[in-house]
Amino acid sequence: MATHKTRMLIIGSGPAGLSAAIYGARAGMEPIVVQGLQPGGQLTITTDVENYPGFRDVIQGPWLMQEMQAQAEHVGTRMMWDTIVEVQMDGSPFRAIGDGGDVYEGETLVIATGAQAKWLGVEGEQELGGKGVSACATCDGFFYRGKKVVVIGGGNTAVEEALYLTNHSPDVTVVHRRDSFRAEKILQDRLFANEKVSVEWNKAVKRFVGDPASGGLTGVEVVDTVTGETSIIPADGAFVAIGHAPATELFKDKLELDGSGYIVVEVGTPKTAIPGVFACGDVMDHTYRQAVTAAGTGCMAALDAERYLGEKDFKAAE
Ligand SMILES: Cc1cc2nc3c(=O)[nH]c(=O)nc-3n(C[C@H](O)[C@H](O)[C@H](O)COP(=O)(O)OP(=O)(O)OC[C@H]3O[C@@H](n4cnc5c(N)ncnc54)[C@H](O)[C@@H]3O)c2cc1C
């Protein structure tokens, strides 16, 4: 067991954590990134990425994250293969304990642990992930221009995703296992007024149908929750829109979390209520949840951490 010390400790190695690392390293803070169970973050489980600026052609999510990590290491970041199981944030240095007992001490702490999309856990979902099945209409809707898509869910996320998809698809079916939506009324009104959208009420998804090796998704098999009958809704794309779970278990009772579990930050900044502790990326953003916004707030966290340390050093020297 070892103790690793740094001026900037970053938990999480998705676009937010790695962007914070690139800026932190270039500011001389010799950051440490603790990568967690998903090195590279959520983009490592997708295929085509077409909306990250700087690339004319479609790029692959895992490749983008390898490049980001290589860039962070190239400018001086130390990457750690570890998962944090406990954090102590009573005062600086902030301490994080790895699952093997290693201790990480940071004069500043950047939390970039992300938020995982919730999945249904049914047959075909994993196999057809990135081959017709997605959890992000903003990310993947463009790939279904002119095609038939299905959205699964009944809350705000599902209705917003369905409305977004009507920008691309002439035929959007929302599948919901109840007979009414939980979404806000104004969103429902917009949905019902849109002639590109139809709703399959009282239907639960049984499995995603298709061949991952050729052509991908072809349909979604549903079961009627009232009659028990099964049927297949033909579809080229299916979007699971049943919410996200921010990875904030470690910070309960230590930082303020909102009603959905996201870390609360000072509006327009990555600052938490504890000076020297910053949160960036999906873990503090339930609205945009994109790689480029995560990278942007990661940059902001590093800049604020650098300013915080600069002020602290100045006061100590006075
Ligand atoms: C299938 C899919 C496709 C997507 N496609 C696109 C797209 O095309 N374009 C786009 O812009 N966005 C896309 N997104 C969204 C994008 O991936 C996220 O917005 C982005 O990854 C968020 O970055 P992040 O750094 O905040 O968090 P994440 O990428 O979620 O990374 C979180 C990191 O925290 C680490 N971590 C968590 N807990 C711990 C712990 N206890 N200890 C140490 N480390 C920990 C994880 O290992 C991981 O490295 C997609 C998402 C999904 C799921």
The ligand as a Gaussian input file, in Angstrom:
#p B3LYP/6-31G(d) Opt

LIG

0 1
 C      -23.710000       4.546000     -25.690000
 C      -23.312000       5.980000     -25.554000
 C      -23.004000       6.707000     -26.674000
 C      -22.622000       8.043000     -26.557000
 N      -22.300000       8.742000     -27.669000
 C      -21.902000      10.023000     -27.578000
 C      -21.536000      10.773000     -28.731000
 O      -21.596000      10.268000     -29.861000
 N      -21.143000      12.054000     -28.554000
 C      -21.098000      12.653000     -27.312000
 O      -20.708000      13.828000     -27.220000
 N      -21.441000      11.964000     -26.212000
 C      -21.846000      10.686000     -26.308000
 N      -22.219000       9.991000     -25.187000
 C      -22.223000      10.686000     -23.901000
 C      -20.780000      10.801000     -23.371000
 O      -20.178000       9.536000     -23.399000
 C      -20.785000      11.356000     -21.952000
 O      -21.462000      12.594000     -21.920000
 C      -19.349000      11.558000     -21.455000
 O      -18.622000      10.359000     -21.523000
 C      -19.325000      12.072000     -20.015000
 O      -18.002000      12.193000     -19.632000
 P      -17.554000      12.176000     -18.101000
 O      -16.077000      12.294000     -18.135000
 O      -18.340000      13.164000     -17.345000
 O      -18.000000      10.772000     -17.545000
 P      -17.785000       9.260000     -18.040000
 O      -17.426000       9.174000     -19.474000
 O      -18.998000       8.527000     -17.575000
 O      -16.531000       8.754000     -17.181000
 C      -16.656000       8.520000     -15.810000
 C      -15.323000       7.991000     -15.317000
 O      -15.362000       7.937000     -13.894000
 C      -14.754000       6.733000     -13.481000
 N      -15.236000       6.401000     -12.137000
 C      -16.511000       6.251000     -11.708000
 N      -16.530000       5.925000     -10.410000
 C      -15.217000       5.868000     -10.006000
 C      -14.575000       5.554000      -8.782000
 N      -15.257000       5.213000      -7.683000
 N      -13.211000       5.582000      -8.732000
 C      -12.495000       5.947000      -9.834000
 N      -13.059000       6.245000     -11.017000
 C      -14.408000       6.192000     -11.105000
 C      -15.143000       5.717000     -14.563000
 O      -14.268000       4.603000     -14.555000
 C      -14.969000       6.596000     -15.808000
 O      -13.629000       6.573000     -16.218000
 C      -22.587000       8.659000     -25.280000
 C      -22.903000       7.912000     -24.129000
 C      -23.261000       6.585000     -24.263000
 C      -23.590000       5.789000     -23.027000

